[in-house]
């Protein structure tokens, strides 16, 4: 059954869906009728089963009877930010979709020396809106309780604004030198929030790594194989889920 | 520096690259000259640094002086098979590429009830050849020591031929019921080989799950979020790498 995010707090026993896009999807695309049930997630991250009581075409709203669903949250117990170097449109869209499925809280794209792309100032808003839409759809499909926020920063300095309790940078040279234990050690400390930065295909420049290390980003290896730029964040997010959602102490 | 697979055992101090495709790539695409070094992996999974001594255009071969590189293997310590339900061309190509980067030993595509695709008998060979080529290129790029084998079976019964020591099936219903510990338990037992089967977007049919369970495939949940069909195998492979390559006892 589909899930939709609503921009309100749901309280009481009824709720009117009036977001134009959701209205259109429920009434026109899915052609739901009275009595059909959809899931709604409100801004308190609560999940409700919403039984359609009236599709009010004149006012473009759907009246529903709602009931709180008392199922565990689908959110990771830690807040996870993946910060990825800017890349081609299809790759960043793909990273946004997959990172959302895999539980990221925040997705930051940043400009780095060896990035093959740079966004001009006048396109940033439009591009972020498109990525935010992809994140919303993926979050609905994967039954998340929040929509990850997608952010763009045009330099590494500004990435520091989004620092978490534990900050990492995936570094190929660390992997080559056989560094294998820092990610495990970091996750064993159970930080409340984690950020990992991922370089472009050409990697980070050495001075970028120095800059990040000095800003308390720990260089970590992610195993012996060379992953493409878009694969490494998926590895990272999967590992966090395994560690914090499947591994019971 | 690029890596190429050769179809021979390298012995002694010299080696002639005569595979037409590799010759073309080294000599024409990359335009290497005498003195340049490329990496070669032979059929014994050994890595060699090969210094070009002569590019023999007349005989389409490249003579090299080879030296064994004594670096640890980039292969997973367990043999991992991902078995994925058949899907659209771009998705299975993507699964093949990413599974290779993430260390799969064998990639099986199979037909299941809710698969949206079925390969006709007369296209299987051609489609597998294309996927095998994708696997080779991804293996070279990610610096693997083997090329994963890509296999197609047109029914679940035939999937049993590829069973490993531990056999799993990723099952959404297991995840919904809060099953979180079986993957961890299975990996803790350190099997020599693991296979995990992944259903199509529509999931496995209940009788398919029964069939697999009776064939000793353990149903496992992969966390609380619903992943797309192509995302789940990536999660699985990433977790295996974390468990067996990064987590030192």
Contacts between the chains, C-beta under 8 A, distances in Angstrom:
chain1	res1	chain2	res2	distance
A	72	B	178	7.4
A	72	B	224	6.8
A	73	B	224	7.5
A	74	B	224	4.2
A	74	B	225	5.1
A	98	B	231	5.9
A	98	B	234	7.8
A	101	B	225	6.3
A	101	B	226	7.7
A	101	B	227	5.1
A	101	B	228	6.2
A	101	B	231	5.2
A	102	B	225	7.3
A	102	B	227	7.3
A	102	B	231	6.9
A	102	B	235	6.9
A	103	B	223	7.5
A	103	B	225	5.9
A	141	B	226	6.7
A	141	B	228	7.6
A	142	B	225	4.5
A	142	B	226	4.7
A	142	B	227	6.5
A	142	B	228	7.9
A	143	B	224	7.9
A	143	B	225	6.3
A	143	B	226	5.1
A	144	B	225	6.3
A	178	B	72	7.3
A	180	B	245	6.6
A	180	B	246	4.9
A	180	B	248	6.6
A	181	B	246	6.9
A	181	B	248	5.8
A	183	B	242	7.6
A	183	B	246	5.9
A	184	B	242	7.6
A	184	B	246	5.4
A	184	B	247	5.3
A	184	B	248	7.5
A	221	B	246	7.7
A	222	B	241	7.8
A	222	B	246	7.7
A	223	B	103	7.5
A	223	B	241	4.6
A	223	B	242	7.8
A	223	B	245	4.8
A	223	B	246	6.3
A	224	B	72	6.8
A	224	B	73	7.6
A	224	B	74	4.2
A	224	B	143	7.9
A	224	B	245	6.5
A	225	B	74	5.1
A	225	B	101	6.2
A	225	B	102	7.3
A	225	B	103	5.9
A	225	B	142	4.5
A	225	B	143	6.3
A	225	B	144	6.3
A	225	B	241	7.9
A	226	B	101	7.7
A	226	B	141	6.7
A	226	B	142	4.7
A	226	B	143	5.1
A	227	B	101	5.2
A	227	B	102	7.4
A	227	B	142	6.6
A	228	B	101	6.2
A	228	B	141	7.6
A	228	B	142	7.9
A	231	B	98	5.9
A	231	B	101	5.2
A	231	B	102	6.9
A	231	B	234	7.7
A	234	B	98	7.8
A	234	B	231	7.7
A	234	B	234	5.3
A	234	B	235	7.8
A	234	B	238	6.6
A	235	B	102	6.9
A	235	B	234	7.8
A	235	B	238	4.2
A	235	B	241	7.0
A	235	B	242	7.9
A	236	B	238	7.9
A	238	B	234	6.6
A	238	B	235	4.2
A	238	B	236	7.9
A	238	B	238	3.6
A	238	B	239	5.7
A	238	B	242	7.8
A	239	B	238	5.7
A	239	B	239	6.6
A	239	B	242	4.4
A	239	B	246	8.0
A	241	B	222	7.8
A	241	B	223	4.6
A	241	B	225	7.9
A	241	B	235	7.0
A	242	B	183	7.6
A	242	B	184	7.6
A	242	B	223	7.8
A	242	B	235	7.9
A	242	B	238	7.8
A	242	B	239	4.4
A	242	B	242	6.4
A	242	B	243	7.6
A	243	B	242	7.6
A	245	B	180	6.6
A	245	B	223	4.7
A	245	B	224	6.4
A	246	B	180	4.9
A	246	B	181	6.9
A	246	B	183	5.9
A	246	B	184	5.4
A	246	B	221	7.7
A	246	B	222	7.7
A	246	B	223	6.3
A	247	B	184	5.3
A	248	B	180	6.6
A	248	B	181	5.8
A	248	B	184	7.5
